[in-house]
Amino acid sequence: MDVTLLYFDGCPGWSTLDRRLRALSGEFGYEVTHERIETAEAAEQAHFIGSPTVLVDGRDPFARGDEPPGLACRLYETPAGLAGSPTLDQLRAVLAAPSG
């Protein structure tokens, strides 16, 4: 399984997501790869819809499909409301789901 964390330095949510992904890495057997997005052009090319973004086998499991790419802080819907990162349980669910 390939897990990539896309982010830009100006958004604090990426460090939380990084810690959560690392906490689950032993359970699911992956290493987290990091990709810093620095320009609007790079965001467009990577289909980056905000920081942080996690890709699992090249796919953003939290994307709805209608989000425009760009350098923005991303919010995730969680059981406790909007947050800067998915919860451990949300991450566990997408990591356990078969790729497709």
PDB file as gemmi writes it, atoms N, CA and C in Angstrom:
CRYST1    1.000    1.000    1.000  90.00  90.00  90.00 P 1                      
ATOM      1  N   MET A   1       0.857  -1.171   0.000  1.00  0.00           N  
ATOM      2  CA  MET A   1       0.000   0.000   0.000  1.00  0.00           C  
ATOM      3  C   MET A   1       0.900   1.230   0.000  1.00  0.00           C  
ATOM      4  N   ASP A   2       0.605   2.171  -0.889  1.00  0.00           N  
ATOM      5  CA  ASP A   2       1.325   3.443  -0.945  1.00  0.00           C  
ATOM      6  C   ASP A   2       0.492   4.507  -0.256  1.00  0.00           C  
ATOM      7  N   VAL A   3       1.088   5.187   0.727  1.00  0.00           N  
ATOM      8  CA  VAL A   3       0.408   6.263   1.449  1.00  0.00           C  
ATOM      9  C   VAL A   3       1.270   7.515   1.327  1.00  0.00           C  
ATOM     10  N   THR A   4       0.692   8.553   0.732  1.00  0.00           N  
ATOM     11  CA  THR A   4       1.397   9.809   0.521  1.00  0.00           C  
ATOM     12  C   THR A   4       0.644  10.933   1.199  1.00  0.00           C  
ATOM     13  N   LEU A   5       1.376  11.756   1.918  1.00  0.00           N  
ATOM     14  CA  LEU A   5       0.812  12.935   2.574  1.00  0.00           C  
ATOM     15  C   LEU A   5       1.247  14.159   1.786  1.00  0.00           C  
ATOM     16  N   LEU A   6       0.277  14.850   1.179  1.00  0.00           N  
ATOM     17  CA  LEU A   6       0.535  16.091   0.471  1.00  0.00           C  
ATOM     18  C   LEU A   6       0.180  17.242   1.402  1.00  0.00           C  
ATOM     19  N   TYR A   7       1.012  18.281   1.397  1.00  0.00           N  
ATOM     20  CA  TYR A   7       0.808  19.378   2.340  1.00  0.00           C  
ATOM     21  C   TYR A   7       1.541  20.622   1.867  1.00  0.00           C  
ATOM     22  N   PHE A   8       1.261  21.745   2.526  1.00  0.00           N  
ATOM     23  CA  PHE A   8       2.136  22.905   2.407  1.00  0.00           C  
ATOM     24  C   PHE A   8       2.388  23.434   3.808  1.00  0.00           C  
ATOM     25  N   ASP A   9       3.529  24.092   3.972  1.00  0.00           N  
ATOM     26  CA  ASP A   9       4.007  24.470   5.298  1.00  0.00           C  
ATOM     27  C   ASP A   9       3.083  25.409   6.063  1.00  0.00           C  
ATOM     28  N   GLY A  10       2.287  26.208   5.400  1.00  0.00           N  
ATOM     29  CA  GLY A  10       1.469  27.203   6.084  1.00  0.00           C  
ATOM     30  C   GLY A  10       0.231  26.662   6.767  1.00  0.00           C  
ATOM     31  N   CYS A  11      -0.027  25.386   6.681  1.00  0.00           N  
ATOM     32  CA  CYS A  11      -1.247  24.810   7.249  1.00  0.00           C  
ATOM     33  C   CYS A  11      -0.898  23.849   8.386  1.00  0.00           C  
ATOM     34  N   PRO A  12      -1.427  24.067   9.584  1.00  0.00           N  
ATOM     35  CA  PRO A  12      -1.038  23.249  10.727  1.00  0.00           C  
ATOM     36  C   PRO A  12      -1.608  21.826  10.741  1.00  0.00           C  
ATOM     37  N   GLY A  13      -2.656  21.551  10.004  1.00  0.00           N  
ATOM     38  CA  GLY A  13      -3.298  20.237  10.058  1.00  0.00           C  
ATOM     39  C   GLY A  13      -2.438  19.097   9.552  1.00  0.00           C  
ATOM     40  N   TRP A  14      -1.432  19.384   8.753  1.00  0.00           N  
ATOM     41  CA  TRP A  14      -0.658  18.289   8.170  1.00  0.00           C  
ATOM     42  C   TRP A  14       0.151  17.528   9.220  1.00  0.00           C  
ATOM     43  N   SER A  15       0.630  18.211  10.255  1.00  0.00           N  
ATOM     44  CA  SER A  15       1.420  17.505  11.264  1.00  0.00           C  
ATOM     45  C   SER A  15       0.548  16.543  12.074  1.00  0.00           C  
ATOM     46  N   THR A  16      -0.708  16.904  12.317  1.00  0.00           N  
ATOM     47  CA  THR A  16      -1.639  15.999  13.001  1.00  0.00           C  
ATOM     48  C   THR A  16      -1.904  14.772  12.140  1.00  0.00           C  
ATOM     49  N   LEU A  17      -2.173  14.991  10.863  1.00  0.00           N  
ATOM     50  CA  LEU A  17      -2.426  13.864   9.968  1.00  0.00           C  
ATOM     51  C   LEU A  17      -1.187  12.985   9.848  1.00  0.00           C  
ATOM     52  N   ASP A  18      -0.010  13.586   9.808  1.00  0.00           N  
ATOM     53  CA  ASP A  18       1.228  12.816   9.751  1.00  0.00           C  
ATOM     54  C   ASP A  18       1.361  11.911  10.977  1.00  0.00           C  
ATOM     55  N   ARG A  19       1.112  12.446  12.168  1.00  0.00           N  
ATOM     56  CA  ARG A  19       1.189  11.634  13.392  1.00  0.00           C  
ATOM     57  C   ARG A  19       0.188  10.482  13.351  1.00  0.00           C  
ATOM     58  N   ARG A  20      -1.019  10.749  12.883  1.00  0.00           N  
ATOM     59  CA  ARG A  20      -2.049   9.701  12.828  1.00  0.00           C  
ATOM     60  C   ARG A  20      -1.686   8.626  11.812  1.00  0.00           C  
ATOM     61  N   LEU A  21      -1.189   9.030  10.659  1.00  0.00           N  
ATOM     62  CA  LEU A  21      -0.789   8.044   9.651  1.00  0.00           C  
ATOM     63  C   LEU A  21       0.363   7.185  10.151  1.00  0.00           C  
ATOM     64  N   ARG A  22       1.313   7.796  10.835  1.00  0.00           N  
ATOM     65  CA  ARG A  22       2.446   7.037  11.381  1.00  0.00           C  
ATOM     66  C   ARG A  22       1.974   6.069  12.475  1.00  0.00           C  
ATOM     67  N   ALA A  23       0.988   6.485  13.263  1.00  0.00           N  
ATOM     68  CA  ALA A  23       0.459   5.619  14.320  1.00  0.00           C  
ATOM     69  C   ALA A  23      -0.186   4.361  13.733  1.00  0.00           C  
ATOM     70  N   LEU A  24      -0.739   4.469  12.538  1.00  0.00           N  
ATOM     71  CA  LEU A  24      -1.412   3.330  11.907  1.00  0.00           C  
ATOM     72  C   LEU A  24      -0.504   2.533  10.970  1.00  0.00           C  
ATOM     73  N   SER A  25       0.693   3.027  10.716  1.00  0.00           N  
ATOM     74  CA  SER A  25       1.551   2.396   9.712  1.00  0.00           C  
ATOM     75  C   SER A  25       1.924   0.961  10.064  1.00  0.00           C  
ATOM     76  N   GLY A  26       2.168   0.669  11.328  1.00  0.00           N  
ATOM     77  CA  GLY A  26       2.497  -0.698  11.715  1.00  0.00           C  
ATOM     78  C   GLY A  26       1.328  -1.652  11.540  1.00  0.00           C  
ATOM     79  N   GLU A  27       0.148  -1.150  11.805  1.00  0.00           N  
ATOM     80  CA  GLU A  27      -1.071  -1.966  11.675  1.00  0.00           C  
ATOM     81  C   GLU A  27      -1.353  -2.341  10.221  1.00  0.00           C  
ATOM     82  N   PHE A  28      -1.027  -1.423   9.293  1.00  0.00           N  
ATOM     83  CA  PHE A  28      -1.363  -1.640   7.882  1.00  0.00           C  
ATOM     84  C   PHE A  28      -0.143  -1.882   6.993  1.00  0.00           C  
ATOM     85  N   GLY A  29       1.061  -1.769   7.551  1.00  0.00           N  
ATOM     86  CA  GLY A  29       2.262  -2.108   6.806  1.00  0.00           C  
ATOM     87  C   GLY A  29       2.625  -1.160   5.682  1.00  0.00           C  
ATOM     88  N   TYR A  30       2.733   0.105   5.955  1.00  0.00           N  
ATOM     89  CA  TYR A  30       3.159   1.080   4.954  1.00  0.00           C  
ATOM     90  C   TYR A  30       4.110   2.079   5.595  1.00  0.00           C  
ATOM     91  N   GLU A  31       4.801   2.816   4.753  1.00  0.00           N  
ATOM     92  CA  GLU A  31       5.584   3.970   5.177  1.00  0.00           C  
ATOM     93  C   GLU A  31       4.940   5.195   4.550  1.00  0.00           C  
ATOM     94  N   VAL A  32       4.931   6.289   5.284  1.00  0.00           N  
ATOM     95  CA  VAL A  32       4.331   7.529   4.784  1.00  0.00           C  
ATOM     96  C   VAL A  32       5.369   8.264   3.936  1.00  0.00           C  
ATOM     97  N   THR A  33       4.990   8.572   2.710  1.00  0.00           N  
ATOM     98  CA  THR A  33       5.789   9.414   1.836  1.00  0.00           C  
ATOM     99  C   THR A  33       5.215  10.828   1.920  1.00  0.00           C  
ATOM    100  N   HIS A  34       6.094  11.824   1.939  1.00  0.00           N  
ATOM    101  CA  HIS A  34       5.659  13.217   2.038  1.00  0.00           C  
ATOM    102  C   HIS A  34       5.918  13.957   0.732  1.00  0.00           C  
ATOM    103  N   GLU A  35       4.966  14.778   0.342  1.00  0.00           N  
ATOM    104  CA  GLU A  35       5.139  15.626  -0.839  1.00  0.00           C  
ATOM    105  C   GLU A  35       4.665  17.034  -0.496  1.00  0.00           C  
ATOM    106  N   ARG A  36       5.604  17.954  -0.458  1.00  0.00           N  
ATOM    107  CA  ARG A  36       5.254  19.350  -0.171  1.00  0.00           C  
ATOM    108  C   ARG A  36       4.848  20.028  -1.474  1.00  0.00           C  
ATOM    109  N   ILE A  37       3.707  20.677  -1.449  1.00  0.00           N  
ATOM    110  CA  ILE A  37       3.184  21.426  -2.590  1.00  0.00           C  
ATOM    111  C   ILE A  37       3.497  22.898  -2.332  1.00  0.00           C  
ATOM    112  N   GLU A  38       4.208  23.528  -3.259  1.00  0.00           N  
ATOM    113  CA  GLU A  38       4.689  24.877  -3.003  1.00  0.00           C  
ATOM    114  C   GLU A  38       4.075  25.952  -3.880  1.00  0.00           C  
ATOM    115  N   THR A  39       3.464  25.587  -4.987  1.00  0.00           N  
ATOM    116  CA  THR A  39       2.914  26.599  -5.894  1.00  0.00           C  
ATOM    117  C   THR A  39       1.510  26.201  -6.346  1.00  0.00           C  
ATOM    118  N   ALA A  40       0.782  27.184  -6.842  1.00  0.00           N  
ATOM    119  CA  ALA A  40      -0.554  26.909  -7.383  1.00  0.00           C  
ATOM    120  C   ALA A  40      -0.457  25.971  -8.584  1.00  0.00           C  
ATOM    121  N   GLU A  41       0.592  26.111  -9.369  1.00  0.00           N  
ATOM    122  CA  GLU A  41       0.781  25.232 -10.520  1.00  0.00           C  
ATOM    123  C   GLU A  41       0.997  23.788 -10.072  1.00  0.00           C  
ATOM    124  N   ALA A  42       1.801  23.610  -9.032  1.00  0.00           N  
ATOM    125  CA  ALA A  42       2.026  22.262  -8.500  1.00  0.00           C  
ATOM    126  C   ALA A  42       0.735  21.684  -7.933  1.00  0.00           C  
ATOM    127  N   ALA A  43      -0.074  22.521  -7.288  1.00  0.00           N  
ATOM    128  CA  ALA A  43      -1.368  22.070  -6.752  1.00  0.00           C  
ATOM    129  C   ALA A  43      -2.275  21.596  -7.878  1.00  0.00           C  
ATOM    130  N   GLU A  44      -2.311  22.336  -8.954  1.00  0.00           N  
ATOM    131  CA  GLU A  44      -3.131  21.968 -10.111  1.00  0.00           C  
ATOM    132  C   GLU A  44      -2.652  20.644 -10.697  1.00  0.00           C  
ATOM    133  N   GLN A  45      -1.348  20.505 -10.866  1.00  0.00           N  
ATOM    134  CA  GLN A  45      -0.783  19.303 -11.466  1.00  0.00           C  
ATOM    135  C   GLN A  45      -1.025  18.066 -10.601  1.00  0.00           C  
ATOM    136  N   ALA A  46      -0.960  18.222  -9.278  1.00  0.00           N  
ATOM    137  CA  ALA A  46      -1.137  17.085  -8.360  1.00  0.00           C  
ATOM    138  C   ALA A  46      -2.599  16.859  -7.980  1.00  0.00           C  
ATOM    139  N   HIS A  47      -3.511  17.685  -8.496  1.00  0.00           N  
ATOM    140  CA  HIS A  47      -4.925  17.618  -8.105  1.00  0.00           C  
ATOM    141  C   HIS A  47      -5.051  17.755  -6.587  1.00  0.00           C  
ATOM    142  N   PHE A  48      -4.262  18.657  -6.039  1.00  0.00           N  
ATOM    143  CA  PHE A  48      -4.168  18.916  -4.599  1.00  0.00           C  
ATOM    144  C   PHE A  48      -5.313  19.832  -4.187  1.00  0.00           C  
ATOM    145  N   ILE A  49      -6.221  19.323  -3.361  1.00  0.00           N  
ATOM    146  CA  ILE A  49      -7.404  20.111  -2.996  1.00  0.00           C  
ATOM    147  C   ILE A  49      -7.318  20.683  -1.588  1.00  0.00           C  
ATOM    148  N   GLY A  50      -6.116  20.717  -1.051  1.00  0.00           N  
ATOM    149  CA  GLY A  50      -5.921  21.358   0.239  1.00  0.00           C  
ATOM    150  C   GLY A  50      -4.999  20.573   1.144  1.00  0.00           C  
ATOM    151  N   SER A  51      -4.450  21.306   2.091  1.00  0.00           N  
ATOM    152  CA  SER A  51      -3.510  20.719   3.037  1.00  0.00           C  
ATOM    153  C   SER A  51      -4.193  20.466   4.365  1.00  0.00           C  
ATOM    154  N   PRO A  52      -4.053  19.248   4.840  1.00  0.00           N  
ATOM    155  CA  PRO A  52      -3.338  18.104   4.292  1.00  0.00           C  
ATOM    156  C   PRO A  52      -4.233  17.231   3.425  1.00  0.00           C  
ATOM    157  N   THR A  53      -3.622  16.529   2.509  1.00  0.00           N  
ATOM    158  CA  THR A  53      -4.317  15.533   1.693  1.00  0.00           C  
ATOM    159  C   THR A  53      -3.561  14.223   1.815  1.00  0.00           C  
ATOM    160  N   VAL A  54      -4.279  13.146   2.016  1.00  0.00           N  
ATOM    161  CA  VAL A  54      -3.669  11.818   2.043  1.00  0.00           C  
ATOM    162  C   VAL A  54      -4.105  11.077   0.784  1.00  0.00           C  
ATOM    163  N   LEU A  55      -3.136  10.464   0.132  1.00  0.00           N  
ATOM    164  CA  LEU A  55      -3.414   9.609  -1.017  1.00  0.00           C  
ATOM    165  C   LEU A  55      -3.110   8.170  -0.620  1.00  0.00           C  
ATOM    166  N   VAL A  56      -4.034   7.290  -0.891  1.00  0.00           N  
ATOM    167  CA  VAL A  56      -3.851   5.860  -0.642  1.00  0.00           C  
ATOM    168  C   VAL A  56      -3.838   5.193  -2.010  1.00  0.00           C  
ATOM    169  N   ASP A  57      -2.692   4.645  -2.357  1.00  0.00           N  
ATOM    170  CA  ASP A  57      -2.495   4.058  -3.684  1.00  0.00           C  
ATOM    171  C   ASP A  57      -2.876   5.049  -4.780  1.00  0.00           C  
ATOM    172  N   GLY A  58      -2.471   6.319  -4.576  1.00  0.00           N  
ATOM    173  CA  GLY A  58      -2.685   7.367  -5.572  1.00  0.00           C  
ATOM    174  C   GLY A  58      -4.064   7.983  -5.595  1.00  0.00           C  
ATOM    175  N   ARG A  59      -4.940   7.575  -4.688  1.00  0.00           N  
ATOM    176  CA  ARG A  59      -6.331   8.045  -4.682  1.00  0.00           C  
ATOM    177  C   ARG A  59      -6.616   8.787  -3.383  1.00  0.00           C  
ATOM    178  N   ASP A  60      -7.342   9.886  -3.479  1.00  0.00           N  
ATOM    179  CA  ASP A  60      -7.761  10.656  -2.305  1.00  0.00           C  
ATOM    180  C   ASP A  60      -9.094  10.087  -1.816  1.00  0.00           C  
ATOM    181  N   PRO A  61      -9.083   9.275  -0.752  1.00  0.00           N  
ATOM    182  CA  PRO A  61     -10.314   8.619  -0.313  1.00  0.00           C  
ATOM    183  C   PRO A  61     -11.317   9.567   0.342  1.00  0.00           C  
ATOM    184  N   PHE A  62     -10.924  10.794   0.623  1.00  0.00           N  
ATOM    185  CA  PHE A  62     -11.822  11.749   1.261  1.00  0.00           C  
ATOM    186  C   PHE A  62     -12.374  12.792   0.281  1.00  0.00           C  
ATOM    187  N   ALA A  63     -11.959  12.744  -0.959  1.00  0.00           N  
ATOM    188  CA  ALA A  63     -12.422  13.715  -1.955  1.00  0.00           C  
ATOM    189  C   ALA A  63     -13.847  13.399  -2.389  1.00  0.00           C  
ATOM    190  N   ARG A  64     -14.621  14.443  -2.577  1.00  0.00           N  
ATOM    191  CA  ARG A  64     -15.979  14.286  -3.111  1.00  0.00           C  
ATOM    192  C   ARG A  64     -15.947  14.259  -4.633  1.00  0.00           C  
ATOM    193  N   GLY A  65     -14.938  14.937  -5.206  1.00  0.00           N  
ATOM    194  CA  GLY A  65     -14.820  14.974  -6.658  1.00  0.00           C  
ATOM    195  C   GLY A  65     -15.094  16.326  -7.263  1.00  0.00           C  
ATOM    196  N   ASP A  66     -15.681  17.230  -6.495  1.00  0.00           N  
ATOM    197  CA  ASP A  66     -16.017  18.549  -7.046  1.00  0.00           C  
ATOM    198  C   ASP A  66     -15.163  19.681  -6.466  1.00  0.00           C  
ATOM    199  N   GLU A  67     -14.132  19.337  -5.693  1.00  0.00           N  
ATOM    200  CA  GLU A  67     -13.302  20.344  -5.062  1.00  0.00           C  
ATOM    201  C   GLU A  67     -12.261  20.860  -6.055  1.00  0.00           C  
ATOM    202  N   PRO A  68     -12.087  22.171  -6.126  1.00  0.00           N  
ATOM    203  CA  PRO A  68     -11.063  22.715  -7.022  1.00  0.00           C  
ATOM    204  C   PRO A  68      -9.677  22.575  -6.393  1.00  0.00           C  
ATOM    205  N   PRO A  69      -8.657  22.339  -7.205  1.00  0.00           N  
ATOM    206  CA  PRO A  69      -7.302  22.284  -6.662  1.00  0.00           C  
ATOM    207  C   PRO A  69      -6.829  23.672  -6.247  1.00  0.00           C  
ATOM    208  N   GLY A  70      -5.920  23.718  -5.282  1.00  0.00           N  
ATOM    209  CA  GLY A  70      -5.361  24.998  -4.865  1.00  0.00           C  
ATOM    210  C   GLY A  70      -4.660  24.904  -3.534  1.00  0.00           C  
ATOM    211  N   LEU A  71      -3.949  25.970  -3.209  1.00  0.00           N  
ATOM    212  CA  LEU A  71      -3.230  26.064  -1.938  1.00  0.00           C  
ATOM    213  C   LEU A  71      -4.171  26.622  -0.885  1.00  0.00           C  
ATOM    214  N   ALA A  72      -4.785  25.749  -0.145  1.00  0.00           N  
ATOM    215  CA  ALA A  72      -5.727  26.125   0.911  1.00  0.00           C  
ATOM    216  C   ALA A  72      -5.629  25.103   2.028  1.00  0.00           C  
ATOM    217  N   CYS A  73      -6.012  25.506   3.221  1.00  0.00           N  
ATOM    218  CA  CYS A  73      -6.108  24.548   4.318  1.00  0.00           C  
ATOM    219  C   CYS A  73      -7.388  23.752   4.124  1.00  0.00           C  
ATOM    220  N   ARG A  74      -7.304  22.478   4.317  1.00  0.00           N  
ATOM    221  CA  ARG A  74      -8.432  21.576   4.080  1.00  0.00           C  
ATOM    222  C   ARG A  74      -9.101  21.220   5.397  1.00  0.00           C  
ATOM    223  N   LEU A  75     -10.415  21.107   5.350  1.00  0.00           N  
ATOM    224  CA  LEU A  75     -11.178  20.667   6.506  1.00  0.00           C  
ATOM    225  C   LEU A  75     -11.870  19.344   6.177  1.00  0.00           C  
ATOM    226  N   TYR A  76     -11.958  18.494   7.179  1.00  0.00           N  
ATOM    227  CA  TYR A  76     -12.584  17.183   7.043  1.00  0.00           C  
ATOM    228  C   TYR A  76     -13.800  17.106   7.942  1.00  0.00           C  
ATOM    229  N   GLU A  77     -14.845  16.461   7.450  1.00  0.00           N  
ATOM    230  CA  GLU A  77     -16.022  16.210   8.271  1.00  0.00           C  
ATOM    231  C   GLU A  77     -15.707  15.020   9.171  1.00  0.00           C  
ATOM    232  N   THR A  78     -15.812  15.234  10.471  1.00  0.00           N  
ATOM    233  CA  THR A  78     -15.572  14.172  11.448  1.00  0.00           C  
ATOM    234  C   THR A  78     -16.802  14.062  12.341  1.00  0.00           C  
ATOM    235  N   PRO A  79     -16.913  13.005  13.131  1.00  0.00           N  
ATOM    236  CA  PRO A  79     -18.048  12.889  14.047  1.00  0.00           C  
ATOM    237  C   PRO A  79     -18.158  14.060  15.025  1.00  0.00           C  
ATOM    238  N   ALA A  80     -17.046  14.719  15.322  1.00  0.00           N  
ATOM    239  CA  ALA A  80     -17.056  15.859  16.254  1.00  0.00           C  
ATOM    240  C   ALA A  80     -17.207  17.196  15.538  1.00  0.00           C  
ATOM    241  N   GLY A  81     -17.392  17.178  14.215  1.00  0.00           N  
ATOM    242  CA  GLY A  81     -17.497  18.418  13.439  1.00  0.00           C  
ATOM    243  C   GLY A  81     -16.294  18.559  12.516  1.00  0.00           C  
ATOM    244  N   LEU A  82     -16.154  19.741  11.918  1.00  0.00           N  
ATOM    245  CA  LEU A  82     -15.055  19.979  10.990  1.00  0.00           C  
ATOM    246  C   LEU A  82     -13.722  20.001  11.729  1.00  0.00           C  
ATOM    247  N   ALA A  83     -12.704  19.404  11.112  1.00  0.00           N  
ATOM    248  CA  ALA A  83     -11.374  19.340  11.713  1.00  0.00           C  
ATOM    249  C   ALA A  83     -10.325  19.402  10.613  1.00  0.00           C  
ATOM    250  N   GLY A  84      -9.098  19.702  10.990  1.00  0.00           N  
ATOM    251  CA  GLY A  84      -7.999  19.811  10.044  1.00  0.00           C  
ATOM    252  C   GLY A  84      -7.412  18.490   9.612  1.00  0.00           C  
ATOM    253  N   SER A  85      -7.938  17.384  10.129  1.00  0.00           N  
ATOM    254  CA  SER A  85      -7.457  16.051   9.780  1.00  0.00           C  
ATOM    255  C   SER A  85      -8.557  15.036  10.039  1.00  0.00           C  
ATOM    256  N   PRO A  86      -8.604  13.965   9.254  1.00  0.00           N  
ATOM    257  CA  PRO A  86      -9.535  12.880   9.585  1.00  0.00           C  
ATOM    258  C   PRO A  86      -9.136  12.251  10.923  1.00  0.00           C  
ATOM    259  N   THR A  87     -10.076  11.618  11.579  1.00  0.00           N  
ATOM    260  CA  THR A  87      -9.802  10.935  12.842  1.00  0.00           C  
ATOM    261  C   THR A  87      -9.061   9.624  12.574  1.00  0.00           C  
ATOM    262  N   LEU A  88      -8.512   9.052  13.638  1.00  0.00           N  
ATOM    263  CA  LEU A  88      -7.880   7.739  13.509  1.00  0.00           C  
ATOM    264  C   LEU A  88      -8.862   6.702  12.980  1.00  0.00           C  
ATOM    265  N   ASP A  89     -10.091   6.724  13.470  1.00  0.00           N  
ATOM    266  CA  ASP A  89     -11.087   5.757  13.001  1.00  0.00           C  
ATOM    267  C   ASP A  89     -11.412   5.952  11.524  1.00  0.00           C  
ATOM    268  N   GLN A  90     -11.512   7.211  11.071  1.00  0.00           N  
ATOM    269  CA  GLN A  90     -11.775   7.465   9.654  1.00  0.00           C  
ATOM    270  C   GLN A  90     -10.614   6.984   8.795  1.00  0.00           C  
ATOM    271  N   LEU A  91      -9.392   7.229   9.246  1.00  0.00           N  
ATOM    272  CA  LEU A  91      -8.222   6.759   8.510  1.00  0.00           C  
ATOM    273  C   LEU A  91      -8.167   5.241   8.486  1.00  0.00           C  
ATOM    274  N   ARG A  92      -8.420   4.620   9.608  1.00  0.00           N  
ATOM    275  CA  ARG A  92      -8.413   3.160   9.682  1.00  0.00           C  
ATOM    276  C   ARG A  92      -9.422   2.578   8.681  1.00  0.00           C  
ATOM    277  N   ALA A  93     -10.583   3.190   8.568  1.00  0.00           N  
ATOM    278  CA  ALA A  93     -11.617   2.695   7.656  1.00  0.00           C  
ATOM    279  C   ALA A  93     -11.151   2.775   6.195  1.00  0.00           C  
ATOM    280  N   VAL A  94     -10.521   3.887   5.793  1.00  0.00           N  
ATOM    281  CA  VAL A  94     -10.099   3.987   4.395  1.00  0.00           C  
ATOM    282  C   VAL A  94      -8.870   3.114   4.124  1.00  0.00           C  
ATOM    283  N   LEU A  95      -8.026   2.919   5.120  1.00  0.00           N  
ATOM    284  CA  LEU A  95      -6.848   2.069   4.934  1.00  0.00           C  
ATOM    285  C   LEU A  95      -7.235   0.599   4.864  1.00  0.00           C  
ATOM    286  N   ALA A  96      -8.301   0.219   5.537  1.00  0.00           N  
ATOM    287  CA  ALA A  96      -8.754  -1.170   5.538  1.00  0.00           C  
ATOM    288  C   ALA A  96      -9.597  -1.508   4.299  1.00  0.00           C  
ATOM    289  N   ALA A  97     -10.138  -0.481   3.636  1.00  0.00           N  
ATOM    290  CA  ALA A  97     -10.998  -0.718   2.471  1.00  0.00           C  
ATOM    291  C   ALA A  97     -10.160  -1.214   1.299  1.00  0.00           C  
ATOM    292  N   PRO A  98     -10.711  -2.133   0.524  1.00  0.00           N  
ATOM    293  CA  PRO A  98      -9.974  -2.608  -0.647  1.00  0.00           C  
ATOM    294  C   PRO A  98      -9.768  -1.462  -1.642  1.00  0.00           C  
ATOM    295  N   SER A  99      -8.611  -1.442  -2.277  1.00  0.00           N  
ATOM    296  CA  SER A  99      -8.348  -0.424  -3.308  1.00  0.00           C  
ATOM    297  C   SER A  99      -9.190  -0.735  -4.522  1.00  0.00           C  
ATOM    298  N   GLY A 100      -9.549   0.330  -5.205  1.00  0.00           N  
ATOM    299  CA  GLY A 100     -10.352   0.069  -6.392  1.00  0.00           C  
ATOM    300  C   GLY A 100     -10.506   1.227  -7.169  1.00  0.00           C  
TER     301      GLY A 100                                                      
END                                                                             
